[in-house]
Amino acid sequence: MNLSILRFDFTQEGTPTALQIRHEVFVVEQQVPEALEYDGLDPQCLHYLLLADEKPVATARWRETEKGIKLERFAVLQEFRSMGLGGRLLDEVLADVIPLGKRIYLHSQDTAVAFYERHGFVCRGNPFLEAGILHYVMERPVGC
């Protein structure tokens, strides 16, 4: 499988495709209300689109907050999961944000905690509900 990753800001060509993947994964599959999925923060983020044999199959974004670099909206289309594509996308995002030298964190759904742990993240604090789904704050220790 030939993989490529596009980086773009919210005004560029990949935006509609990334939003379509997010809609399929979060709104349709996970029943997250559209108003929560489309949070208005997209213009502040750098976005990624992973293509497998030129087909868009996964997306993610990151943005800088007062707490550091927050990774968000990782979504892989259902038929492309468990193929290592999410890890490939995460590795690419990390390669871009680690050199910034800031705290890197995310809110992981309960079902994705093990995935992020395999990539060096650790849980911080107690679980909480976000969009009706159990989440954990996870952080990637410096030097990991």
LODRENMAR-698774 format. One record per residue (C-alpha): residue in one letter; x, y, z. Coordinates in steps of 0.2 Angstrom, whole numbers, always signed. Layout:
N
<r vomar="a" c1="X" c2="Y" c3="Z"/>
...
This chain:
144
<r vomar="m" c1="+0" c2="+0" c3="+0"/>
<r vomar="n" c1="+7" c2="+17" c3="-5"/>
<r vomar="l" c1="+5" c2="+30" c3="+9"/>
<r vomar="s" c1="+6" c2="+49" c3="+8"/>
<r vomar="i" c1="+1" c2="+62" c3="+20"/>
<r vomar="l" c1="-5" c2="+80" c3="+16"/>
<r vomar="r" c1="-3" c2="+94" c3="+28"/>
<r vomar="f" c1="-14" c2="+109" c3="+26"/>
<r vomar="d" c1="-23" c2="+124" c3="+34"/>
<r vomar="f" c1="-41" c2="+125" c3="+35"/>
<r vomar="t" c1="-43" c2="+136" c3="+20"/>
<r vomar="q" c1="-34" c2="+123" c3="+8"/>
<r vomar="e" c1="-40" c2="+109" c3="-3"/>
<r vomar="g" c1="-40" c2="+95" c3="+9"/>
<r vomar="t" c1="-52" c2="+103" c3="+21"/>
<r vomar="p" c1="-69" c2="+95" c3="+14"/>
<r vomar="t" c1="-61" c2="+78" c3="+13"/>
<r vomar="a" c1="-55" c2="+79" c3="+31"/>
<r vomar="l" c1="-72" c2="+85" c3="+37"/>
<r vomar="q" c1="-80" c2="+71" c3="+28"/>
<r vomar="i" c1="-69" c2="+58" c3="+36"/>
<r vomar="r" c1="-72" c2="+66" c3="+53"/>
<r vomar="h" c1="-91" c2="+66" c3="+50"/>
<r vomar="e" c1="-91" c2="+48" c3="+45"/>
<r vomar="v" c1="-81" c2="+42" c3="+61"/>
<r vomar="f" c1="-87" c2="+54" c3="+74"/>
<r vomar="v" c1="-105" c2="+59" c3="+69"/>
<r vomar="v" c1="-111" c2="+44" c3="+60"/>
<r vomar="e" c1="-102" c2="+30" c3="+68"/>
<r vomar="q" c1="-100" c2="+37" c3="+86"/>
<r vomar="q" c1="-115" c2="+47" c3="+87"/>
<r vomar="v" c1="-106" c2="+63" c3="+92"/>
<r vomar="p" c1="-118" c2="+78" c3="+90"/>
<r vomar="e" c1="-112" c2="+88" c3="+74"/>
<r vomar="a" c1="-111" c2="+104" c3="+85"/>
<r vomar="l" c1="-98" c2="+96" c3="+96"/>
<r vomar="e" c1="-88" c2="+89" c3="+81"/>
<r vomar="y" c1="-88" c2="+105" c3="+72"/>
<r vomar="d" c1="-81" c2="+116" c3="+86"/>
<r vomar="g" c1="-75" c2="+131" c3="+77"/>
<r vomar="l" c1="-57" c2="+128" c3="+81"/>
<r vomar="d" c1="-52" c2="+121" c3="+64"/>
<r vomar="p" c1="-45" c2="+138" c3="+57"/>
<r vomar="q" c1="-33" c2="+138" c3="+71"/>
<r vomar="c" c1="-26" c2="+121" c3="+67"/>
<r vomar="l" c1="-14" c2="+112" c3="+56"/>
<r vomar="h" c1="-23" c2="+97" c3="+47"/>
<r vomar="y" c1="-17" c2="+81" c3="+40"/>
<r vomar="l" c1="-24" c2="+69" c3="+28"/>
<r vomar="l" c1="-17" c2="+52" c3="+26"/>
<r vomar="l" c1="-20" c2="+44" c3="+8"/>
<r vomar="a" c1="-18" c2="+25" c3="+5"/>
<r vomar="d" c1="-16" c2="+22" c3="-13"/>
<r vomar="e" c1="-22" c2="+40" c3="-16"/>
<r vomar="k" c1="-38" c2="+36" c3="-6"/>
<r vomar="p" c1="-41" c2="+48" c3="+9"/>
<r vomar="v" c1="-43" c2="+36" c3="+24"/>
<r vomar="a" c1="-38" c2="+46" c3="+40"/>
<r vomar="t" c1="-36" c2="+63" c3="+46"/>
<r vomar="a" c1="-30" c2="+73" c3="+62"/>
<r vomar="r" c1="-26" c2="+90" c3="+67"/>
<r vomar="w" c1="-16" c2="+100" c3="+81"/>
<r vomar="r" c1="-16" c2="+117" c3="+88"/>
<r vomar="e" c1="-7" c2="+127" c3="+101"/>
<r vomar="t" c1="-16" c2="+130" c3="+117"/>
<r vomar="e" c1="-11" c2="+139" c3="+133"/>
<r vomar="k" c1="-7" c2="+121" c3="+140"/>
<r vomar="g" c1="+5" c2="+116" c3="+125"/>
<r vomar="i" c1="+2" c2="+107" c3="+109"/>
<r vomar="k" c1="-15" c2="+98" c3="+108"/>
<r vomar="l" c1="-17" c2="+84" c3="+96"/>
<r vomar="e" c1="-35" c2="+82" c3="+90"/>
<r vomar="r" c1="-48" c2="+74" c3="+79"/>
<r vomar="f" c1="-38" c2="+58" c3="+74"/>
<r vomar="a" c1="-50" c2="+48" c3="+64"/>
<r vomar="v" c1="-47" c2="+33" c3="+53"/>
<r vomar="l" c1="-61" c2="+26" c3="+42"/>
<r vomar="q" c1="-68" c2="+10" c3="+49"/>
<r vomar="e" c1="-62" c2="-2" c3="+35"/>
<r vomar="f" c1="-44" c2="+5" c3="+36"/>
<r vomar="r" c1="-42" c2="+2" c3="+55"/>
<r vomar="s" c1="-30" c2="-11" c3="+62"/>
<r vomar="m" c1="-18" c2="-8" c3="+48"/>
<r vomar="g" c1="-5" c2="+3" c3="+56"/>
<r vomar="l" c1="-12" c2="+19" c3="+47"/>
<r vomar="g" c1="-17" c2="+28" c3="+63"/>
<r vomar="g" c1="+1" c2="+25" c3="+70"/>
<r vomar="r" c1="+9" c2="+31" c3="+54"/>
<r vomar="l" c1="-2" c2="+47" c3="+55"/>
<r vomar="l" c1="+2" c2="+50" c3="+73"/>
<r vomar="d" c1="+21" c2="+47" c3="+70"/>
<r vomar="e" c1="+20" c2="+61" c3="+56"/>
<r vomar="v" c1="+11" c2="+73" c3="+68"/>
<r vomar="l" c1="+23" c2="+70" c3="+82"/>
<r vomar="a" c1="+38" c2="+73" c3="+70"/>
<r vomar="d" c1="+31" c2="+90" c3="+67"/>
<r vomar="v" c1="+27" c2="+95" c3="+84"/>
<r vomar="i" c1="+41" c2="+88" c3="+95"/>
<r vomar="p" c1="+54" c2="+100" c3="+88"/>
<r vomar="l" c1="+42" c2="+114" c3="+95"/>
<r vomar="g" c1="+48" c2="+109" c3="+112"/>
<r vomar="k" c1="+31" c2="+111" c3="+121"/>
<r vomar="r" c1="+20" c2="+100" c3="+131"/>
<r vomar="i" c1="+11" c2="+88" c3="+119"/>
<r vomar="y" c1="-6" c2="+81" c3="+125"/>
<r vomar="l" c1="-23" c2="+75" c3="+119"/>
<r vomar="h" c1="-40" c2="+69" c3="+125"/>
<r vomar="s" c1="-41" c2="+50" c3="+121"/>
<r vomar="q" c1="-57" c2="+40" c3="+120"/>
<r vomar="d" c1="-56" c2="+26" c3="+132"/>
<r vomar="t" c1="-55" c2="+13" c3="+118"/>
<r vomar="a" c1="-39" c2="+22" c3="+111"/>
<r vomar="v" c1="-29" c2="+23" c3="+127"/>
<r vomar="a" c1="-18" c2="+8" c3="+123"/>
<r vomar="f" c1="-15" c2="+14" c3="+105"/>
<r vomar="y" c1="-8" c2="+31" c3="+112"/>
<r vomar="e" c1="+2" c2="+22" c3="+126"/>
<r vomar="r" c1="+11" c2="+12" c3="+112"/>
<r vomar="h" c1="+16" c2="+28" c3="+105"/>
<r vomar="g" c1="+23" c2="+35" c3="+122"/>
<r vomar="f" c1="+8" c2="+44" c3="+129"/>
<r vomar="v" c1="+3" c2="+42" c3="+148"/>
<r vomar="c" c1="-13" c2="+45" c3="+156"/>
<r vomar="r" c1="-14" c2="+60" c3="+168"/>
<r vomar="g" c1="-28" c2="+62" c3="+180"/>
<r vomar="n" c1="-46" c2="+55" c3="+181"/>
<r vomar="p" c1="-57" c2="+49" c3="+166"/>
<r vomar="f" c1="-70" c2="+62" c3="+161"/>
<r vomar="l" c1="-85" c2="+62" c3="+148"/>
<r vomar="e" c1="-83" c2="+72" c3="+132"/>
<r vomar="a" c1="-97" c2="+71" c3="+119"/>
<r vomar="g" c1="-104" c2="+57" c3="+130"/>
<r vomar="i" c1="-89" c2="+46" c3="+128"/>
<r vomar="l" c1="-76" c2="+42" c3="+142"/>
<r vomar="h" c1="-60" c2="+51" c3="+139"/>
<r vomar="y" c1="-43" c2="+52" c3="+147"/>
<r vomar="v" c1="-30" c2="+67" c3="+146"/>
<r vomar="m" c1="-14" c2="+59" c3="+139"/>
<r vomar="e" c1="+3" c2="+67" c3="+138"/>
<r vomar="r" c1="+19" c2="+63" c3="+129"/>
<r vomar="p" c1="+33" c2="+65" c3="+141"/>
<r vomar="v" c1="+48" c2="+75" c3="+135"/>
<r vomar="g" c1="+61" c2="+65" c3="+127"/>
<r vomar="c" c1="+50" c2="+50" c3="+124"/>
